[in-house]
Every structure is written in C-alpha cells, then in structure tokens.
C-alpha cells in the first residue's frame, strides 16, 4: 500500500508530465490487483486427497423399540378461573 501511495505522489510531483507519469499511474492502479492475486494464491496450502467411497464407517445397531403404551396426558388450562 505504501508503494501505491508513493506512486500516486510521484505521479503528481514528477515534472514535466510525460511517460513517467503514466508509469506511476499504471503502477498505482495495477499494484493492488497483483497484491490481492498473490495473497489469495498463497493462502491455499491445504492438500486435497481423494477419499475412497469403499471405506465406510459401520453404523451402530438400531435401538429396539419398546412396546407402545398409552402416553400420560397432561392438560394445561389457562384462564381467569385458575387464579
């Protein structure tokens, strides 16, 4: 970022305006793009390996279901008469 700011400054302070001005302007415009591409390319350091579909994990046995019984029913009534 500092190099980009320096390029902007030199773009205005280098006299007479000529091809150097365009070089500094181009550097100020392109340097952030190059920095972002370089930073994003370097961050992918994980190795990817193919995993075999044949290797599976055994599932635990299903729990046995208890015989169905009548569930206990709880009724909640709200109103002025409850107070």
Residue pairs with C-beta under 8 A, 6 or more apart in sequence:
1 32
3 27
3 31
4 27
4 28
4 31
4 32
7 24
7 25
7 27
7 28
7 31
8 24
8 28
10 20
10 24
11 21
11 24
11 25
11 28
14 20
14 21
14 24
